[in-house]
């Protein structure tokens, strides 16, 4: 019986602590979300260009070595 009370107390404590932590969460505004989205898209585009250039260079090196 004591172990059941212990589990219930732990469960209640966990829920109280979880609720307390959720109150601390900062949810971004729509403006912040849009800014972050633009940054992610821009960085993705830059990385795609960079990797494309690296791939093009590596392809030319391999073709030069094989011919």
PQR file of N, CA, C, O and H, with PARSE charges and radii, in Angstrom:
ATOM      1  N   UNK A   1       0.811  -1.191   0.000 -0.4000 1.5000
ATOM      2  CA  UNK A   1       0.000   0.000   0.000 -0.0000 2.0000
ATOM      3  C   UNK A   1       0.861   1.264   0.000  0.5500 1.7000
ATOM      4  O   UNK A   1       0.542   2.249  -0.666 -0.5500 1.4000
ATOM      5  N   UNK A   2       1.966   1.214   0.767 -0.4000 1.5000
ATOM      6  CA  UNK A   2       2.860   2.370   0.808 -0.0000 2.0000
ATOM      7  C   UNK A   2       3.508   2.616  -0.546  0.5500 1.7000
ATOM      8  O   UNK A   2       3.728   3.762  -0.938 -0.5500 1.4000
ATOM      9  H   UNK A   2       2.225   0.413   1.307  0.4000 1.0000
ATOM     10  N   UNK A   3       3.815   1.532  -1.261 -0.4000 1.5000
ATOM     11  CA  UNK A   3       4.441   1.716  -2.565 -0.0000 2.0000
ATOM     12  C   UNK A   3       3.470   2.362  -3.546  0.5500 1.7000
ATOM     13  O   UNK A   3       3.889   3.137  -4.406 -0.5500 1.4000
ATOM     14  H   UNK A   3       3.637   0.601  -0.943  0.4000 1.0000
ATOM     15  N   UNK A   4       2.175   2.055  -3.431 -0.4000 1.5000
ATOM     16  CA  UNK A   4       1.174   2.672  -4.293 -0.0000 2.0000
ATOM     17  C   UNK A   4       1.091   4.169  -4.008  0.5500 1.7000
ATOM     18  O   UNK A   4       1.019   4.978  -4.933 -0.5500 1.4000
ATOM     19  H   UNK A   4       1.835   1.425  -2.733  0.4000 1.0000
ATOM     20  N   UNK A   5       1.099   4.537  -2.725 -0.4000 1.5000
ATOM     21  CA  UNK A   5       1.075   5.956  -2.364 -0.0000 2.0000
ATOM     22  C   UNK A   5       2.330   6.655  -2.867  0.5500 1.7000
ATOM     23  O   UNK A   5       2.272   7.799  -3.317 -0.5500 1.4000
ATOM     24  H   UNK A   5       1.158   3.879  -1.973  0.4000 1.0000
ATOM     25  N   UNK A   6       3.463   5.967  -2.790 -0.4000 1.5000
ATOM     26  CA  UNK A   6       4.716   6.533  -3.263 -0.0000 2.0000
ATOM     27  C   UNK A   6       4.645   6.804  -4.763  0.5500 1.7000
ATOM     28  O   UNK A   6       5.062   7.865  -5.227 -0.5500 1.4000
ATOM     29  H   UNK A   6       3.510   5.037  -2.424  0.4000 1.0000
ATOM     30  N   UNK A   7       4.111   5.835  -5.523 -0.4000 1.5000
ATOM     31  CA  UNK A   7       3.979   6.025  -6.975 -0.0000 2.0000
ATOM     32  C   UNK A   7       3.027   7.175  -7.287  0.5500 1.7000
ATOM     33  O   UNK A   7       3.282   7.969  -8.192 -0.5500 1.4000
ATOM     34  H   UNK A   7       3.772   4.973  -5.146  0.4000 1.0000
ATOM     35  N   UNK A   8       1.939   7.262  -6.545 -0.4000 1.5000
ATOM     36  CA  UNK A   8       0.979   8.342  -6.776 -0.0000 2.0000
ATOM     37  C   UNK A   8       1.612   9.695  -6.445  0.5500 1.7000
ATOM     38  O   UNK A   8       1.434  10.663  -7.185 -0.5500 1.4000
ATOM     39  H   UNK A   8       1.731   6.616  -5.810  0.4000 1.0000
ATOM     40  N   UNK A   9       2.345   9.761  -5.341 -0.4000 1.5000
ATOM     41  CA  UNK A   9       3.022  11.008  -4.973 -0.0000 2.0000
ATOM     42  C   UNK A   9       4.057  11.404  -6.021  0.5500 1.7000
ATOM     43  O   UNK A   9       4.188  12.580  -6.357 -0.5500 1.4000
ATOM     44  H   UNK A   9       2.490   8.974  -4.740  0.4000 1.0000
ATOM     45  N   UNK A  10       4.789  10.423  -6.533 -0.4000 1.5000
ATOM     46  CA  UNK A  10       5.768  10.709  -7.580 -0.0000 2.0000
ATOM     47  C   UNK A  10       5.071  11.208  -8.839  0.5500 1.7000
ATOM     48  O   UNK A  10       5.551  12.130  -9.498 -0.5500 1.4000
ATOM     49  H   UNK A  10       4.682   9.467  -6.260  0.4000 1.0000
ATOM     50  N   UNK A  11       3.936  10.597  -9.171 -0.4000 1.5000
ATOM     51  CA  UNK A  11       3.180  11.021 -10.350 -0.0000 2.0000
ATOM     52  C   UNK A  11       2.660  12.438 -10.204  0.5500 1.7000
ATOM     53  O   UNK A  11       2.750  13.236 -11.137 -0.5500 1.4000
ATOM     54  H   UNK A  11       3.546   9.848  -8.636  0.4000 1.0000
ATOM     55  N   UNK A  12       2.118  12.755  -9.037 -0.4000 1.5000
ATOM     56  CA  UNK A  12       1.610  14.103  -8.780 -0.0000 2.0000
ATOM     57  C   UNK A  12       2.757  15.103  -8.819  0.5500 1.7000
ATOM     58  O   UNK A  12       2.620  16.181  -9.397 -0.5500 1.4000
ATOM     59  H   UNK A  12       2.045  12.107  -8.279  0.4000 1.0000
ATOM     60  N   UNK A  13       3.874  14.759  -8.215 -0.4000 1.5000
ATOM     61  CA  UNK A  13       5.043  15.634  -8.222 -0.0000 2.0000
ATOM     62  C   UNK A  13       5.530  15.874  -9.644  0.5500 1.7000
ATOM     63  O   UNK A  13       5.867  17.001 -10.007 -0.5500 1.4000
ATOM     64  H   UNK A  13       3.985  13.883  -7.745  0.4000 1.0000
ATOM     65  N   UNK A  14       5.568  14.821 -10.445 -0.4000 1.5000
ATOM     66  CA  UNK A  14       6.001  14.950 -11.840 -0.0000 2.0000
ATOM     67  C   UNK A  14       5.072  15.890 -12.607  0.5500 1.7000
ATOM     68  O   UNK A  14       5.538  16.749 -13.355 -0.5500 1.4000
ATOM     69  H   UNK A  14       5.295  13.905 -10.151  0.4000 1.0000
ATOM     70  N   UNK A  15       3.772  15.729 -12.426 -0.4000 1.5000
ATOM     71  CA  UNK A  15       2.823  16.588 -13.133 -0.0000 2.0000
ATOM     72  C   UNK A  15       2.955  18.043 -12.694  0.5500 1.7000
ATOM     73  O   UNK A  15       2.875  18.945 -13.527 -0.5500 1.4000
ATOM     74  H   UNK A  15       3.394  15.030 -11.819  0.4000 1.0000
ATOM     75  N   UNK A  16       3.156  18.286 -11.405 -0.4000 1.5000
ATOM     76  CA  UNK A  16       3.322  19.654 -10.922 -0.0000 2.0000
ATOM     77  C   UNK A  16       4.592  20.280 -11.497  0.5500 1.7000
ATOM     78  O   UNK A  16       4.573  21.434 -11.926 -0.5500 1.4000
ATOM     79  H   UNK A  16       3.221  17.553 -10.728  0.4000 1.0000
ATOM     80  N   UNK A  17       5.679  19.538 -11.507 -0.4000 1.5000
ATOM     81  CA  UNK A  17       6.934  20.058 -12.047 -0.0000 2.0000
ATOM     82  C   UNK A  17       6.830  20.289 -13.556  0.5500 1.7000
ATOM     83  O   UNK A  17       7.363  21.267 -14.079 -0.5500 1.4000
ATOM     84  H   UNK A  17       5.695  18.601 -11.158  0.4000 1.0000
ATOM     85  N   UNK A  18       6.142  19.384 -14.247 -0.4000 1.5000
ATOM     86  CA  UNK A  18       5.960  19.538 -15.695 -0.0000 2.0000
ATOM     87  C   UNK A  18       5.156  20.788 -16.000  0.5500 1.7000
ATOM     88  O   UNK A  18       5.505  21.550 -16.902 -0.5500 1.4000
ATOM     89  H   UNK A  18       5.708  18.589 -13.822  0.4000 1.0000
ATOM     90  N   UNK A  19       4.090  21.002 -15.257 -0.4000 1.5000
ATOM     91  CA  UNK A  19       3.252  22.180 -15.470 -0.0000 2.0000
ATOM     92  C   UNK A  19       4.046  23.452 -15.190  0.5500 1.7000
ATOM     93  O   UNK A  19       3.908  24.448 -15.900 -0.5500 1.4000
ATOM     94  H   UNK A  19       3.807  20.383 -14.523  0.4000 1.0000
ATOM     95  N   UNK A  20       4.874  23.411 -14.156 -0.4000 1.5000
ATOM     96  CA  UNK A  20       5.720  24.551 -13.808 -0.0000 2.0000
ATOM     97  C   UNK A  20       6.706  24.856 -14.942  0.5500 1.7000
ATOM     98  O   UNK A  20       6.919  26.022 -15.275 -0.5500 1.4000
ATOM     99  H   UNK A  20       4.986  22.601 -13.580  0.4000 1.0000
ATOM    100  N   UNK A  21       7.300  23.832 -15.528 -0.4000 1.5000
ATOM    101  CA  UNK A  21       8.244  24.033 -16.641 -0.0000 2.0000
ATOM    102  C   UNK A  21       7.535  24.540 -17.888  0.5500 1.7000
ATOM    103  O   UNK A  21       8.080  25.373 -18.612 -0.5500 1.4000
ATOM    104  H   UNK A  21       7.127  22.885 -15.258  0.4000 1.0000
ATOM    105  N   UNK A  22       6.334  24.053 -18.146 -0.4000 1.5000
ATOM    106  CA  UNK A  22       5.588  24.531 -19.312 -0.0000 2.0000
ATOM    107  C   UNK A  22       5.244  26.011 -19.192  0.5500 1.7000
ATOM    108  O   UNK A  22       5.134  26.705 -20.202 -0.5500 1.4000
ATOM    109  H   UNK A  22       5.891  23.376 -17.557  0.4000 1.0000
ATOM    110  N   UNK A  23       5.076  26.496 -17.974 -0.4000 1.5000
ATOM    111  CA  UNK A  23       4.779  27.911 -17.774 -0.0000 2.0000
ATOM    112  C   UNK A  23       5.980  28.780 -18.145  0.5500 1.7000
ATOM    113  O   UNK A  23       5.811  29.965 -18.431 -0.5500 1.4000
ATOM    114  H   UNK A  23       5.166  25.933 -17.153  0.4000 1.0000
ATOM    115  N   UNK A  24       7.181  28.219 -18.146 -0.4000 1.5000
ATOM    116  CA  UNK A  24       8.399  28.966 -18.457 -0.0000 2.0000
ATOM    117  C   UNK A  24       8.704  29.011 -19.954  0.5500 1.7000
ATOM    118  O   UNK A  24       9.594  29.748 -20.380 -0.5500 1.4000
ATOM    119  H   UNK A  24       7.319  27.256 -17.914  0.4000 1.0000
ATOM    120  N   UNK A  25       7.987  28.243 -20.745 -0.4000 1.5000
ATOM    121  CA  UNK A  25       8.281  28.135 -22.174 -0.0000 2.0000
ATOM    122  C   UNK A  25       7.926  29.442 -22.877  0.5500 1.7000
ATOM    123  O   UNK A  25       6.867  30.024 -22.643 -0.5500 1.4000
ATOM    124  H   UNK A  25       7.264  27.645 -20.400  0.4000 1.0000
ATOM    125  N   UNK A  26       8.831  29.889 -23.739 -0.4000 1.5000
ATOM    126  CA  UNK A  26       8.592  31.083 -24.553 -0.0000 2.0000
ATOM    127  C   UNK A  26       8.171  30.624 -25.944  0.5500 1.7000
ATOM    128  O   UNK A  26       8.959  30.024 -26.676 -0.5500 1.4000
ATOM    129  H   UNK A  26       9.692  29.417 -23.929  0.4000 1.0000
ATOM    130  N   UNK A  27       6.937  30.908 -26.296 -0.4000 1.5000
ATOM    131  CA  UNK A  27       6.457  30.569 -27.630 -0.0000 2.0000
ATOM    132  C   UNK A  27       6.696  31.771 -28.535  0.5500 1.7000
ATOM    133  O   UNK A  27       6.318  32.890 -28.187 -0.5500 1.4000
ATOM    134  H   UNK A  27       6.297  31.395 -25.702  0.4000 1.0000
ATOM    135  N   UNK A  28       7.321  31.555 -29.699 -0.4000 1.5000
ATOM    136  CA  UNK A  28       7.650  32.693 -30.568 -0.0000 2.0000
ATOM    137  C   UNK A  28       6.404  33.322 -31.173  0.5500 1.7000
ATOM    138  O   UNK A  28       5.393  32.660 -31.406 -0.5500 1.4000
ATOM    139  H   UNK A  28       7.628  30.647 -29.982  0.4000 1.0000
ATOM    140  N   UNK A  29       6.510  34.609 -31.417 -0.4000 1.5000
ATOM    141  CA  UNK A  29       5.426  35.333 -32.075 -0.0000 2.0000
ATOM    142  C   UNK A  29       5.443  34.970 -33.563  0.5500 1.7000
ATOM    143  O   UNK A  29       6.428  34.419 -34.055 -0.5500 1.4000
ATOM    144  H   UNK A  29       7.332  35.147 -31.228  0.4000 1.0000
ATOM    145  N   UNK A  30       4.372  35.273 -34.268 -0.4000 1.5000
ATOM    146  CA  UNK A  30       4.380  35.011 -35.716 -0.0000 2.0000
ATOM    147  C   UNK A  30       5.525  35.721 -36.439  0.5500 1.7000
ATOM    148  O   UNK A  30       6.082  35.183 -37.396 -0.5500 1.4000
ATOM    149  H   UNK A  30       3.572  35.720 -33.868  0.4000 1.0000
ATOM    150  N   UNK A  31       5.877  36.922 -35.986 -0.4000 1.5000
ATOM    151  CA  UNK A  31       6.981  37.658 -36.614 -0.0000 2.0000
ATOM    152  C   UNK A  31       8.301  36.921 -36.399  0.5500 1.7000
ATOM    153  O   UNK A  31       9.091  36.782 -37.333 -0.5500 1.4000
ATOM    154  H   UNK A  31       5.424  37.359 -35.209  0.4000 1.0000
ATOM    155  N   UNK A  32       8.545  36.448 -35.177 -0.4000 1.5000
ATOM    156  CA  UNK A  32       9.772  35.702 -34.885 -0.0000 2.0000
ATOM    157  C   UNK A  32       9.819  34.399 -35.676  0.5500 1.7000
ATOM    158  O   UNK A  32      10.876  33.992 -36.158 -0.5500 1.4000
ATOM    159  H   UNK A  32       7.903  36.561 -34.418  0.4000 1.0000
ATOM    160  N   UNK A  33       8.678  33.758 -35.801 -0.4000 1.5000
ATOM    161  CA  UNK A  33       8.613  32.512 -36.568 -0.0000 2.0000
ATOM    162  C   UNK A  33       8.952  32.760 -38.037  0.5500 1.7000
ATOM    163  O   UNK A  33       9.680  31.978 -38.647 -0.5500 1.4000
ATOM    164  H   UNK A  33       7.819  34.088 -35.409  0.4000 1.0000
ATOM    165  N   UNK A  34       8.429  33.841 -38.600 -0.4000 1.5000
ATOM    166  CA  UNK A  34       8.704  34.178 -39.997 -0.0000 2.0000
ATOM    167  C   UNK A  34      10.182  34.500 -40.191  0.5500 1.7000
ATOM    168  O   UNK A  34      10.786  34.069 -41.172 -0.5500 1.4000
ATOM    169  H   UNK A  34       7.837  34.476 -38.103  0.4000 1.0000
ATOM    170  N   UNK A  35      10.765  35.253 -39.265 -0.4000 1.5000
ATOM    171  CA  UNK A  35      12.184  35.584 -39.371 -0.0000 2.0000
ATOM    172  C   UNK A  35      13.051  34.328 -39.306  0.5500 1.7000
ATOM    173  O   UNK A  35      14.002  34.184 -40.074 -0.5500 1.4000
ATOM    174  H   UNK A  35      10.274  35.603 -38.468  0.4000 1.0000
ATOM    175  N   UNK A  36      12.722  33.427 -38.395 -0.4000 1.5000
ATOM    176  CA  UNK A  36      13.490  32.187 -38.275 -0.0000 2.0000
ATOM    177  C   UNK A  36      13.340  31.339 -39.533  0.5500 1.7000
ATOM    178  O   UNK A  36      14.301  30.714 -39.982 -0.5500 1.4000
ATOM    179  H   UNK A  36      11.950  33.544 -37.771  0.4000 1.0000
ATOM    180  N   UNK A  37      12.141  31.318 -40.098 -0.4000 1.5000
ATOM    181  CA  UNK A  37      11.902  30.548 -41.315 -0.0000 2.0000
ATOM    182  C   UNK A  37      12.731  31.106 -42.472  0.5500 1.7000
ATOM    183  O   UNK A  37      13.310  30.343 -43.246 -0.5500 1.4000
ATOM    184  H   UNK A  37      11.360  31.826 -39.734  0.4000 1.0000
ATOM    185  N   UNK A  38      12.788  32.411 -42.589 -0.4000 1.5000
ATOM    186  CA  UNK A  38      13.574  33.042 -43.655 -0.0000 2.0000
ATOM    187  C   UNK A  38      15.054  32.708 -43.494  0.5500 1.7000
ATOM    188  O   UNK A  38      15.737  32.415 -44.476 -0.5500 1.4000
ATOM    189  H   UNK A  38      12.318  33.030 -41.961  0.4000 1.0000
ATOM    190  N   UNK A  39      15.547  32.752 -42.260 -0.4000 1.5000
ATOM    191  CA  UNK A  39      16.954  32.412 -42.008 -0.0000 2.0000
ATOM    192  C   UNK A  39      17.234  30.971 -42.402  0.5500 1.7000
ATOM    193  O   UNK A  39      18.257  30.691 -43.027 -0.5500 1.4000
ATOM    194  H   UNK A  39      14.992  32.989 -41.463  0.4000 1.0000
ATOM    195  N   UNK A  40      16.343  30.056 -42.049 -0.4000 1.5000
ATOM    196  CA  UNK A  40      16.543  28.641 -42.377 -0.0000 2.0000
ATOM    197  C   UNK A  40      16.549  28.441 -43.889  0.5500 1.7000
ATOM    198  O   UNK A  40      17.395  27.719 -44.415 -0.5500 1.4000
ATOM    199  H   UNK A  40      15.512  30.284 -41.542  0.4000 1.0000
ATOM    200  N   UNK A  41      15.614  29.072 -44.585 -0.4000 1.5000
ATOM    201  CA  UNK A  41      15.555  28.927 -46.048 -0.0000 2.0000
ATOM    202  C   UNK A  41      16.810  29.507 -46.696  0.5500 1.7000
ATOM    203  O   UNK A  41      17.368  28.902 -47.612 -0.5500 1.4000
ATOM    204  H   UNK A  41      14.926  29.658 -44.158  0.4000 1.0000
ATOM    205  N   UNK A  42      17.260  30.673 -46.229 -0.4000 1.5000
ATOM    206  CA  UNK A  42      18.458  31.293 -46.799 -0.0000 2.0000
ATOM    207  C   UNK A  42      19.688  30.422 -46.569  0.5500 1.7000
ATOM    208  O   UNK A  42      20.483  30.214 -47.487 -0.5500 1.4000
ATOM    209  H   UNK A  42      16.807  31.164 -45.484  0.4000 1.0000
ATOM    210  N   UNK A  43      19.851  29.909 -45.345 -0.4000 1.5000
ATOM    211  CA  UNK A  43      21.008  29.061 -45.061 -0.0000 2.0000
ATOM    212  C   UNK A  43      20.955  27.748 -45.849  0.5500 1.7000
ATOM    213  O   UNK A  43      21.988  27.237 -46.281 -0.5500 1.4000
ATOM    214  H   UNK A  43      19.206  30.078 -44.600  0.4000 1.0000
ATOM    215  N   UNK A  44      19.762  27.213 -46.031 -0.4000 1.5000
ATOM    216  CA  UNK A  44      19.617  25.998 -46.833 -0.0000 2.0000
ATOM    217  C   UNK A  44      20.031  26.259 -48.271  0.5500 1.7000
ATOM    218  O   UNK A  44      20.709  25.432 -48.881 -0.5500 1.4000
ATOM    219  H   UNK A  44      18.923  27.628 -45.681  0.4000 1.0000
ATOM    220  N   UNK A  45      19.635  27.387 -48.814 -0.4000 1.5000
ATOM    221  CA  UNK A  45      20.006  27.751 -50.180 -0.0000 2.0000
ATOM    222  C   UNK A  45      21.523  27.937 -50.302  0.5500 1.7000
ATOM    223  O   UNK A  45      22.135  27.466 -51.261 -0.5500 1.4000
ATOM    224  H   UNK A  45      19.084  28.058 -48.319  0.4000 1.0000
ATOM    225  N   UNK A  46      22.118  28.620 -49.332 -0.4000 1.5000
ATOM    226  CA  UNK A  46      23.571  28.832 -49.352 -0.0000 2.0000
ATOM    227  C   UNK A  46      24.312  27.500 -49.271  0.5500 1.7000
ATOM    228  O   UNK A  46      25.275  27.283 -50.007 -0.5500 1.4000
ATOM    229  H   UNK A  46      21.621  29.002 -48.553  0.4000 1.0000
ATOM    230  N   UNK A  47      23.876  26.611 -48.387 -0.4000 1.5000
ATOM    231  CA  UNK A  47      24.531  25.310 -48.261 -0.0000 2.0000
ATOM    232  C   UNK A  47      24.359  24.471 -49.534  0.5500 1.7000
ATOM    233  O   UNK A  47      25.271  23.745 -49.930 -0.5500 1.4000
ATOM    234  H   UNK A  47      23.094  26.787 -47.789  0.4000 1.0000
ATOM    235  N   UNK A  48      23.195  24.574 -50.168 -0.4000 1.5000
ATOM    236  CA  UNK A  48      22.974  23.838 -51.420 -0.0000 2.0000
ATOM    237  C   UNK A  48      23.926  24.337 -52.498  0.5500 1.7000
ATOM    238  O   UNK A  48      24.493  23.539 -53.245 -0.5500 1.4000
ATOM    239  H   UNK A  48      22.454  25.164 -49.847  0.4000 1.0000
ATOM    240  N   UNK A  49      24.104  25.651 -52.582 -0.4000 1.5000
ATOM    241  CA  UNK A  49      25.051  26.202 -53.559 -0.0000 2.0000
ATOM    242  C   UNK A  49      26.472  25.740 -53.250  0.5500 1.7000
ATOM    243  O   UNK A  49      27.204  25.332 -54.152 -0.5500 1.4000
ATOM    244  H   UNK A  49      23.643  26.299 -51.975  0.4000 1.0000
ATOM    245  N   UNK A  50      26.857  25.803 -51.994 -0.4000 1.5000
ATOM    246  CA  UNK A  50      28.204  25.399 -51.586 -0.0000 2.0000
ATOM    247  C   UNK A  50      28.453  23.927 -51.927  0.5500 1.7000
ATOM    248  O   UNK A  50      29.474  23.585 -52.524 -0.5500 1.4000
ATOM    249  H   UNK A  50      26.262  26.134 -51.261  0.4000 1.0000
ATOM    250  N   UNK A  51      27.526  23.075 -51.548 -0.4000 1.5000
ATOM    251  CA  UNK A  51      27.698  21.644 -51.828 -0.0000 2.0000
ATOM    252  C   UNK A  51      27.675  21.363 -53.326  0.5500 1.7000
ATOM    253  O   UNK A  51      28.384  20.477 -53.802 -0.5500 1.4000
ATOM    254  H   UNK A  51      26.697  23.353 -51.063  0.4000 1.0000
ATOM    255  N   UNK A  52      26.865  22.111 -54.071 -0.4000 1.5000
ATOM    256  CA  UNK A  52      26.837  21.946 -55.518 -0.0000 2.0000
ATOM    257  C   UNK A  52      28.168  22.314 -56.155  0.5500 1.7000
ATOM    258  O   UNK A  52      28.641  21.629 -57.062 -0.5500 1.4000
ATOM    259  H   UNK A  52      26.289  22.831 -53.684  0.4000 1.0000
ATOM    260  N   UNK A  53      28.769  23.398 -55.676 -0.4000 1.5000
ATOM    261  CA  UNK A  53      30.073  23.802 -56.200 -0.0000 2.0000
ATOM    262  C   UNK A  53      31.155  22.788 -55.841  0.5500 1.7000
ATOM    263  O   UNK A  53      32.006  22.470 -56.671 -0.5500 1.4000
ATOM    264  H   UNK A  53      28.384  23.954 -54.939  0.4000 1.0000
ATOM    265  N   UNK A  54      31.127  22.283 -54.620 -0.4000 1.5000
ATOM    266  CA  UNK A  54      32.091  21.264 -54.202 -0.0000 2.0000
ATOM    267  C   UNK A  54      31.923  20.010 -55.064  0.5500 1.7000
ATOM    268  O   UNK A  54      32.908  19.417 -55.503 -0.5500 1.4000
ATOM    269  H   UNK A  54      30.435  22.541 -53.946  0.4000 1.0000
ATOM    270  N   UNK A  55      30.677  19.613 -55.302 -0.4000 1.5000
ATOM    271  CA  UNK A  55      30.413  18.437 -56.124 -0.0000 2.0000
ATOM    272  C   UNK A  55      30.895  18.652 -57.553  0.5500 1.7000
ATOM    273  O   UNK A  55      31.486  17.753 -58.151 -0.5500 1.4000
ATOM    274  H   UNK A  55      29.877  20.095 -54.946  0.4000 1.0000
ATOM    275  N   UNK A  56      30.650  19.821 -58.096 -0.4000 1.5000
ATOM    276  CA  UNK A  56      31.103  20.123 -59.458 -0.0000 2.0000
ATOM    277  C   UNK A  56      32.627  20.056 -59.543  0.5500 1.7000
ATOM    278  O   UNK A  56      33.179  19.481 -60.480 -0.5500 1.4000
ATOM    279  H   UNK A  56      30.170  20.551 -57.611  0.4000 1.0000
ATOM    280  N   UNK A  57      33.299  20.649 -58.556 -0.4000 1.5000
ATOM    281  CA  UNK A  57      34.761  20.605 -58.546 -0.0000 2.0000
ATOM    282  C   UNK A  57      35.293  19.190 -58.401  0.5500 1.7000
ATOM    283  O   UNK A  57      36.238  18.808 -59.092 -0.5500 1.4000
ATOM    284  H   UNK A  57      32.850  21.117 -57.795  0.4000 1.0000
ATOM    285  N   UNK A  58      34.699  18.410 -57.514 -0.4000 1.5000
ATOM    286  CA  UNK A  58      35.143  17.039 -57.314 -0.0000 2.0000
ATOM    287  C   UNK A  58      34.913  16.204 -58.572  0.5500 1.7000
ATOM    288  O   UNK A  58      35.738  15.362 -58.923 -0.5500 1.4000
ATOM    289  H   UNK A  58      33.931  18.720 -56.953  0.4000 1.0000
ATOM    290  N   UNK A  59      33.803  16.438 -59.237 -0.4000 1.5000
ATOM    291  CA  UNK A  59      33.510  15.716 -60.473 -0.0000 2.0000
ATOM    292  C   UNK A  59      34.563  16.024 -61.545  0.5500 1.7000
ATOM    293  O   UNK A  59      35.042  15.129 -62.241 -0.5500 1.4000
ATOM    294  H   UNK A  59      33.133  17.123 -58.951  0.4000 1.0000
ATOM    295  N   UNK A  60      34.904  17.289 -61.656 -0.4000 1.5000
ATOM    296  CA  UNK A  60      35.919  17.671 -62.662 -0.0000 2.0000
ATOM    297  C   UNK A  60      37.283  17.074 -62.334  0.5500 1.7000
ATOM    298  O   UNK A  60      38.009  16.658 -63.236 -0.5500 1.4000
ATOM    299  H   UNK A  60      34.515  18.016 -61.091  0.4000 1.0000
ATOM    300  N   UNK A  61      37.634  17.028 -61.062 -0.4000 1.5000
ATOM    301  CA  UNK A  61      38.914  16.444 -60.659 -0.0000 2.0000
ATOM    302  C   UNK A  61      38.935  14.956 -60.987  0.5500 1.7000
ATOM    303  O   UNK A  61      39.918  14.451 -61.530 -0.5500 1.4000
ATOM    304  H   UNK A  61      37.044  17.366 -60.328  0.4000 1.0000
ATOM    305  N   UNK A  62      37.863  14.259 -60.662 -0.4000 1.5000
ATOM    306  CA  UNK A  62      37.804  12.804 -60.912 -0.0000 2.0000
ATOM    307  C   UNK A  62      37.853  12.546 -62.411  0.5500 1.7000
ATOM    308  O   UNK A  62      38.565  11.645 -62.853 -0.5500 1.4000
ATOM    309  H   UNK A  62      37.065  14.668 -60.221  0.4000 1.0000
ATOM    310  N   UNK A  63      37.105  13.324 -63.209 -0.4000 1.5000
ATOM    311  CA  UNK A  63      37.111  13.124 -64.660 -0.0000 2.0000
ATOM    312  C   UNK A  63      38.508  13.400 -65.241  0.5500 1.7000
ATOM    313  O   UNK A  63      38.949  12.705 -66.156 -0.5500 1.4000
ATOM    314  H   UNK A  63      36.526  14.056 -62.849  0.4000 1.0000
ATOM    315  N   UNK A  64      39.192  14.409 -64.710 -0.4000 1.5000
ATOM    316  CA  UNK A  64      40.537  14.729 -65.194 -0.0000 2.0000
ATOM    317  C   UNK A  64      41.508  13.591 -64.852  0.5500 1.7000
ATOM    318  O   UNK A  64      42.388  13.256 -65.645 -0.5500 1.4000
ATOM    319  H   UNK A  64      38.834  14.974 -63.966  0.4000 1.0000
ATOM    320  N   UNK A  65      41.338  13.013 -63.678 -0.4000 1.5000
ATOM    321  CA  UNK A  65      42.223  11.914 -63.262 -0.0000 2.0000
ATOM    322  C   UNK A  65      41.950  10.643 -64.073  0.5500 1.7000
ATOM    323  O   UNK A  65      42.874   9.878 -64.349 -0.5500 1.4000
ATOM    324  H   UNK A  65      40.623  13.285 -63.034  0.4000 1.0000
ATOM    325  N   UNK A  66      40.704  10.416 -64.452 -0.4000 1.5000
ATOM    326  CA  UNK A  66      40.347   9.194 -65.168 -0.0000 2.0000
ATOM    327  C   UNK A  66      40.579   9.294 -66.674  0.5500 1.7000
ATOM    328  O   UNK A  66      40.634   8.266 -67.351 -0.5500 1.4000
ATOM    329  H   UNK A  66      39.953  11.037 -64.228  0.4000 1.0000
ATOM    330  N   UNK A  67      40.714  10.485 -67.206 -0.4000 1.5000
ATOM    331  CA  UNK A  67      40.889  10.590 -68.658 -0.0000 2.0000
ATOM    332  C   UNK A  67      42.341  10.710 -69.057  0.5500 1.7000
ATOM    333  O   UNK A  67      42.649  10.807 -70.244 -0.5500 1.4000
ATOM    334  H   UNK A  67      40.669  11.319 -66.656  0.4000 1.0000
TER
END
